[in-house]
Every structure is written in C-alpha cells, then in structure tokens.
Amino acid sequence: MKDIISKVVQEMQPSGIRAFFDLVLGMKDVISLGVGEPDFVTPWSVRESAIFSLEQGYTSYTSNKGMMKLRLQIARFLKNHHEVTYDPDDEILITVGVSEALDLAMRAIINPGDKVLIPEPCYVSYGPVTALAGGIPVYVSTAPTGFKITPEAIERHCDTKTKAIIINYPSNPTGVSYSKRDLECLKKAILKHKLILISDEVYDELTYDFAHTSFAALSGLKNNTLYLNGFSKSYAMTGWRVGYACGPKEIIAAMTKIHQYTIMCVSITSQIAACEALQSGRKAVEEMKREYRRRREFVVDNLNRIGLSCNKPQGAFYAFASVKNTSLNSIDFCQQLLKEQKVAVVPGNAFGKSGEGYIRISYASSFSNLREALRRMEIFLKGL
Amino acid sequence: MDEILEILEKDARTSPEEIAKMLHKDVSKVKQAIRKYEKEGVILKYKAVINKELTRDEESEVRALIEVNIVPQKDLGFDKIAERIYSFPEVTSCYLISGTYDLLVVIEGKNMHTVSNFVAEKLSCMENVRGTVTHFLLKKYKEDGVMLKHREENKRIAISY
C-alpha cells in the first residue's frame, strides 16, 4: 500500500500541530485568537456585485490569465499605490489565491536539487511547495535578528545551487515588516547571488508604522522579482480565493502554462468580485486598517503587561509573543491555555522550528473577544 | 473625524483607559479630549441602541414619518417654524429636506390614534403649515447604521494558519 503514494509526498512532514487544531475544533465556547483571516465579512458592494453577475448569467470560463478588466485594474492599482508598472497583457496572472501563485512559481523555476531560502518562522506552505517542485528548502532562522532576514544571513546560506528566496512581509506569523531602507540592504545580497525573489506581500495594506514599499519598486530589482498579492487579507475576501502574480514575462508565461493545464482559470464570480473590490473597496480597506491598528496597540500593550513579551508588529494582524519565561514550550502552553481557559492561539513552532518558544495571537477578532481572551490569559499565567 | 469619536460612536462604553491603549496615547489626554467634546456639544449624550422589535411591550410605540409643507417666514426662513414643530416631545427627529416638501418630521406615539391626533390637532393647523402627508412605519430594518436583527454567528473556522 505504501508504494502507491509518491516518495515526495511520503517524505512531506505532516503538520506537527494537527492534533492541537483538532482539539480546538472539537471544543465548544472557545475564544479563538488563532484565526488567520479577517473577522470582517467582505464589503457588501463586493458581495452584491457577485450576486448581480450571477443573475446576469456570468457563469463561464474566463481567459486563462484572468479577465482582462481585472488585470488592467490591478496594473493601474499597482502603478498608483506602489509605483510599479506591469503590463496587463503578459506580466500579470490571476491565480487561486497567493497559494496557487506560489506553487506555480516554484514549479516554473525550480529544477531538481535547486535550493530555496526561506526565512523562518514563516507561513506553513513555503517549504512543502518547494519540495513538491523538486527543490530543497533552506530554512534561515530569523529569531536571533528580531524575526527579520538580514543580508548577512542570506550571504551565509547561499551556495551555487541557491536559486530563489521567499520573503513575506508584513509577515505571517510575526507581523514584522521591512522599511524601504531594510529592503535596499537586502537588495544587494539578492542581486549578488542572482536570486529570484518571490515576494509575498499579501498583507501589504495592513502596514501601520510606515508606508509599505514593494520590492519590485526598488530600482534594478524588478527583473528578479515575482510579486505576489491577493484580495484575501486587505478586502476580507479569503473564501473567494483570488490572488495574482506579477513579474518578468518569461516567468509569468511559464506559470501560465502550468495554470492553464491545472486550474484553467479562476472562478469568474470571484474575479468580478475582485474588480468591484478594487473599484469601491478602498474606503472599507482604510476602515479595517484603522480598526486593526487600534487592536494592535491594545493587544501588544496588554500582552506585555501580563508577562508575555512581544515586540510591536509593524503589520498584518498577528502578535508573536514569547512564552519563554513560563516553563512551558509552545505547544504545551497552547494546549493548557485551551483546556484551562478556553482560549485558542497557535503555537509558534507551527511556523517552523525557530518559532518554538512563541505563540501567534491573531487580533483579527472583536474588541470584546480580545478583552475577554486577554483577561483569561492573565488568569492562566497567574496560575502557572 | 477624530479616532476617539470613531471608537465611542462604535461602542460608547469603551473606557478612556482602553481608548488610550488603542491609540497609544496618555489616558489624561484622552479624558481631556472627551471632556472637551462633551462641553462643546460634539458628544451630546451616550445611549443604548435598543431593538424595539424584540422588546414586545404591549405599549410599544407607533412611528410615523410626516412630510410637511410650510410657508417660510420672512427673515427667518424655515428655522422658526421648524423649531415650533420639533419642540414637541412627540417629535423624535426633524429634517429640512430638498424636493417636493420641506420638513420631514418623525413622530412617535402610543398608537395610531395619538399620532393622527397630533397631526390633526397640532401640526396641520399650525400657522404656516400648508399641508402634511403621514406615512406610518411598518417595520424597521436598519437604524443609524445598525442592522436590527440577531447577531449572526461567526462563520470562520476556529483556527487556521
């Protein structure tokens, strides 16, 4: 029976915290700060446009690359907001969320044995997707440097087989982001080693302390950069599954080849909704961002007060707090907190070894939930 | 609008301490700002939003929207006559409107009789009021940005990456 499953998949490690997730899902009346998606629903104008399109009978396939109207709007948006120019004809591809874009990117550029640098802790799919494409993930712990990848760390981990690097900022799970100056420093190392930079900027709209700068906007880096973004986080559209990849036309053409055979195209309803989001969703994005920022201040201040030390994250909606001054490791901390106080958070090691000793707290939750969860966490910590 | 007002408009019970944390400001500064808003009448009052559809009082009130046509007074325009109308406690809201009529007056009363009596005896016979059209309100769906229905349950799965 074992031989039925491919070697690559056999070797893929199942997530170590699956059991913990099952425990959470099986429990009632849990306050969950373990959710990786906005607690807002998609703005009504977006939902309404999708309903209307269905009534009008828009139920067909679209072009493989995605509807031209959507690609045009994305190109215009990127020009206005990030000062990056992409040709909607052959430099933009609409994908099923950033997840698909990442998978396509890996399959399009990796030859067996190529190495990919992955700053860690990181989103759970980066390693497995690299391995599925035949690549070798090289995890680089960012824990010693405030969860930021440094040019020195890139230098140390590069060799002749290193082909690409995946950088996600603002980061899930740490909330850390990079200023323009940080990016300039990383640029030199990336160019020196001729790395392809896969830049996952899906949380870009949720940057609180400075304006988000896109890697692709730095001079001389655009030809090495594959820019990934989507509608999930900024427009509260996780379930619609719409993302996009922008980059050099050779890479986009290669990704489109795989996409047309595997996915064909993104659901037309979701694409129409995405058009509407770009057209009318800006106000909602700004409102949600203000609300997240207030929650960030509230949560980080309280975490530090109750003894879970935590730097102020610059973006996304996560706080990554240390549990090292308790005697518990990440998973035990989360399990006991869940059992004793019915609060769910995600153990840091779910995002890689270097996340051990930390927990991820999502503040994509209402103030009343945050208040109550923090109160319970304080009781839990006092009882330790 | 100041973020302090935005927070209070969403939840008036948010304490100054919490607001201070949310905005990363001094509590004393927040308290001072709120006092100033109260003094200047920017914040008029704090009240609960009650879904009367659910209170099921026997004495639940009837509401009517009344279009009022008036003859504006020399030098005073609509304001004086509007004041005479909105000073009645039965009037819960009063707006000057562009279009085919002048004032939109919202009246609350115990039943249809009290409302019609008010319109007949107080409003339509008032000097300068040329005519009224009364619309009784049948059901409220949304008021002041609040949807009047049960809170929907959370549809997200409890934990995810």
Interface residues (C-beta under 8 A of the other chain):
Chain A: F21 V24 L25 V30 S32 G34 V35 G36 E37 D39 V41 Y123 V124 N172 R290 R294 R295 E297 F298 D301 N302 A344 V346 A350 F351 F367 R371
Chain B: E3 E6 I7 D11 T14 E18 K21 M22 L23 H24 N154 K155 R156 I157 A158 I159 S160 Y161
